[in-house]
Amino acid sequence: GAQADAPSELIPRAVSLFVTLGGLLVFALLIGIVGESIGEKIEDLKTGKSRVFESGHTLMLNWNDKSIAVIQQIALANESEGGGVMVVLSNLEKEEMEERLENAINAKENPLDLMG
C-alpha cells in the first residue's frame, strides 16, 4: 500500500526525482574531479615533476654524455659518509635518464657502481 507520508501528487514526485538525479550528477562530477586530480599527481610523481623533500642532497644541472661519470665520482665521494642523495634537474624525461642509468649499471664493461 501507499505510505501516508508519500507525496500523492505528480509535481512533488517529479521534483523529488529531479533533486535525486541532480544530487547523483553532482556526486559523480565530484568523484570525477577528485579522481582526475589524483591521477595528475601520480603522473607528476612518475615523471619526476615534484618537489624534492631532501636536505643535504647533491644537485646536478642538466644531463649530457658526461653525466654517468659525474654520478660515479659523486657516489665515490659520498661513500665515506655512508652514501647520499642526488637530484638531477634536466629537460630530459625522467624515464630516459633512468634507462641510461640502468644501462650504465648493467654494462658488461666498466659498469656504474653507485657504492651501495
C-alpha positions as CSV (number, residue, x, y, z in Angstrom):
1,G,0.0,0.0,0.0
2,A,0.8,3.6,-0.2
3,Q,2.5,5.3,2.7
4,A,0.7,8.1,4.4
5,D,3.8,10.4,4.2
6,A,4.5,9.8,0.5
7,P,3.5,12.6,-1.9
8,S,0.5,11.6,-3.8
9,E,0.6,14.4,-6.4
10,L,2.7,14.2,-9.6
11,I,4.6,17.6,-9.2
12,P,6.2,16.8,-5.8
13,R,7.2,13.3,-7.1
14,A,8.7,14.9,-10.2
15,V,10.6,17.5,-8.1
16,S,11.9,14.7,-5.8
17,L,13.1,12.7,-8.9
18,F,14.9,15.7,-10.3
19,V,16.5,16.5,-7.0
20,T,17.7,12.9,-6.6
21,L,19.1,12.8,-10.1
22,G,20.7,16.2,-9.7
23,G,22.4,15.0,-6.5
24,L,23.7,11.9,-8.2
25,L,25.0,14.0,-11.1
26,V,26.8,16.4,-8.7
27,F,28.3,13.4,-6.8
28,A,29.5,11.8,-9.9
29,L,31.1,15.1,-11.1
30,L,32.9,15.5,-7.8
31,I,34.2,11.9,-7.9
32,G,35.5,12.5,-11.4
33,I,37.2,15.7,-10.5
34,V,38.9,14.1,-7.4
35,G,39.9,11.1,-9.5
36,E,41.4,13.2,-12.2
37,S,43.3,15.3,-9.7
38,I,44.8,12.2,-8.0
39,G,45.7,10.8,-11.4
40,E,47.6,14.0,-12.3
41,K,49.5,14.0,-9.0
42,I,50.6,10.3,-9.6
43,E,51.6,11.2,-13.2
44,D,53.7,14.1,-11.9
45,L,55.4,11.8,-9.4
46,K,56.2,9.2,-12.1
47,T,57.7,11.8,-14.5
48,G,59.7,13.5,-11.7
49,K,57.8,16.7,-11.7
50,S,57.5,17.0,-7.9
51,R,59.2,18.8,-5.1
52,V,62.3,17.4,-3.6
53,F,61.9,16.8,0.2
54,E,65.5,16.0,0.8
55,S,68.2,18.0,2.6
56,G,71.9,17.7,2.1
57,H,71.5,16.4,-1.4
58,T,73.7,17.0,-4.5
59,L,72.1,18.8,-7.4
60,M,73.2,18.1,-10.9
61,L,72.1,20.5,-13.5
62,N,71.2,19.0,-16.9
63,W,72.1,15.7,-18.4
64,N,74.7,15.0,-21.1
65,D,77.2,12.3,-22.1
66,K,79.4,13.1,-19.1
67,S,76.7,12.6,-16.5
68,I,77.3,9.0,-15.8
69,A,81.0,9.7,-15.0
70,V,79.9,12.6,-12.7
71,I,77.4,10.4,-10.9
72,Q,80.2,7.8,-10.4
73,Q,82.5,10.4,-8.9
74,I,79.8,11.8,-6.6
75,A,78.9,8.3,-5.4
76,L,82.6,7.7,-4.7
77,A,82.9,11.0,-2.8
78,N,79.7,10.2,-0.7
79,E,80.8,6.7,0.1
80,S,82.8,7.8,3.1
81,E,79.7,9.4,4.5
82,G,77.5,6.4,4.1
83,G,76.0,7.5,0.8
84,G,74.0,10.4,-0.3
85,V,71.1,11.6,-2.4
86,M,71.4,13.0,-5.8
87,V,68.9,15.1,-7.7
88,V,69.1,15.8,-11.4
89,L,67.4,18.8,-12.9
90,S,67.2,18.4,-16.7
91,N,65.0,18.8,-19.7
92,L,65.4,15.1,-20.4
93,E,62.5,12.9,-19.4
94,K,62.9,11.0,-16.1
95,E,62.3,7.7,-17.8
96,E,65.1,8.4,-20.3
97,M,67.6,9.2,-17.5
98,E,66.6,6.2,-15.5
99,E,67.1,4.0,-18.6
100,R,70.5,5.4,-19.2
101,L,71.5,4.9,-15.6
102,E,70.2,1.3,-15.6
103,N,72.1,0.6,-18.9
104,A,75.3,2.0,-17.2
105,I,74.8,-0.1,-14.1
106,N,74.2,-3.3,-16.1
107,A,77.0,-2.6,-18.6
108,K,79.5,-5.5,-19.3
109,E,82.5,-3.2,-19.5
110,N,83.0,-0.7,-16.7
111,P,79.6,-0.9,-15.0
112,L,78.5,2.1,-13.0
113,D,78.9,1.4,-9.3
114,L,76.7,3.6,-7.1
115,M,78.5,2.3,-3.9
116,G,75.5,0.8,-2.2
